[in-house]
Amino acid sequence: MIQALPSASIRTRSRSTTVSMPAGSGSPVSIQANAEAASRRGPGALSVEALSVAALSARTAMPSIAAQAARGAGRRGSNAREAHPIFFHHVLKGIRNGARMYAVDPRRTTSAQWADAWLGIHVGSDISLANAIAREIIHAGLANEAFIGNGTTGYEAYAASVEPYTLDRAERDTGVPAGLIRQLAHDYARADRAQICWTLGITEHHNAADNVFALINLALLTGHVGRYGSGLVPLRGQNNVQGGGDMGAIPNKLTGFQDIETNLAARARFEAVYGAPIPPKKGWHLSQMFEAMEDGELTACYIIGENPLRSEADTGRARKLLGGLEHFVVQDIFLTDTAKLAHVVLPATATWCEAEGTVTNSERRVQRVRKAIEPPAGARDDIEIICEIARRLGADWGQYTTPLRRPETLNLSPEDASRLGFAEGETVRVSSRRGSIEAPVHVDEILRAGLAFMTLHFPEQVETNILTLDTWDPKSGTAEFKATAIRVDKLDVIAPDGGQSQRAKAGG
């Protein structure tokens, strides 16, 4: 019986039976039922490779849009109304459209107040609840046999592993009435579309992964994966966690969740671009970093936008280890508790208002972030600081190229650039009947001979609209921006108006 966190620990990795399902068009996702742990403390303990969890979650989670379509949703350890208010707004739309919601949480949170039922679970008894739900689904004949037969293996072993988890046992383990567990099991299995949503209430445990694997097995058992409106939805704890993962900020992953140890082709591609070998070994996660500090293996640390003296468990230990580093650098927008311990503090910008970039939300919608105000004196954008450090270490990365950083140009076809004798980047004079400007040449492969192209977006660099024609369409009132006859000359050629270029007129 699971009474507290220690008794829910699943540590042994021994004989195992694999249950797998196709994740979209990618590799199958594997889940393992741990046989030895089952024999010692009751069946149903689950484990899975981290790559499999990432692949499954990424391919099946459809949070905001699908919440409206889902007919049933379970919330495990997630107070989304307060922590994810925009997402919860979509959940409420689903509820108003007839969806049912069950909240599984030790507290009756403000999210739970909107639920059809609240399961006030004992802390640490998540696996017992999940296994009891699975057993009830199987015994009631509600398992999705077609999906199981086509998309999984090892079902018999899994069914045997959850058999001891009767509703009565689960009531003793979890404190949730057996009838309510049965109701949740039937509603989840019968729903035409259903989601399981969770956050840190499930994952901030010493057996976090096993809690998640138990939920994944429920989705596999019922076939609530890989379909619009159904899925597993791990709600991210911060606004760009998904984007960071996509970009490779995970110890064992390259950009795009390509495994650094097993995906040899991907590693070779990155090595070719980086011009340096990539060690075929996964890095440390944060907890392992602190253990490495304790063992003397990690003696220098560079922290960006993190305050572990506030966020880490056992603050006293964290303070001792960070304070004992040989070299400690912190990059942040405030002089945090952690920054006060650092040997070097690099002042960064507030990315939500003082920097340009993107944020990727949980459904992988990439959102543009625009600078609203200038940062205070001395503060620099995170990426600029990193690139400057790289330059001083001998690796000049230059400037992630964007339309904002790419100068305005006169785009010419390769044929015209060759015929006129213009080199890439050469500044030339561009003239029309209305005036002349100067612009650098860019040889553009997509242009045909006789056609030039410029934009109007950066007049502080090149005032393109000096050239354009103000004739307008009498029906719409739109001016003739898209067609202008121009002449392009070397700078030592006199302009058609008798002499001065636009720069000369401006005194430049």
Buried (B, 14 or more C-beta within 10 A) or exposed (E): EBEEEEEBBBEBEEEBBBBBBBBEEEEBBBBBBBBEBBEEBBBBBBBBBBBBBBBBBBBBBBBBEBBBBBBBBBBBBBBBBEBBEEBBEBBBBBBEEEBBBBBBBBBEBEBBEBBBBBBBBBBBBBBBBBBBBBBBBBBEEBBBEEBBEEBBBBBEBBBBBBBBBBBEBBBBBBBBBBEBBBBBBBBBBBBEBBBBBBBBBBBEBEBEBBBBBBBBBBBBBBBBBBBEBBBBBBBBEEBBBBBEBBBBEBBBBBBEBBBBEEBEEBBEBBEEEEEEEEEEEBEEEEEBBBEBBEEEEBEEBBBEEBBBBEEBEEEEEBBEBBEEBEEBBBBBBEEBBBBEBBEEBBBBBBBEEBBBBEBBBBBEEEEEBEBEEEBEEEBBBBBEBBBBBEEEEEEEEEEEEEEEEEEBBBBBBEEBBEEBEBEEEBBBBBBBEEBBBBBBBBBBEEBEEEEBEBEEEBEEEBBBBBBBBEEEEEEEEEEEEEEBEBEBBEEEEEBBEEEEBBBEBEEE
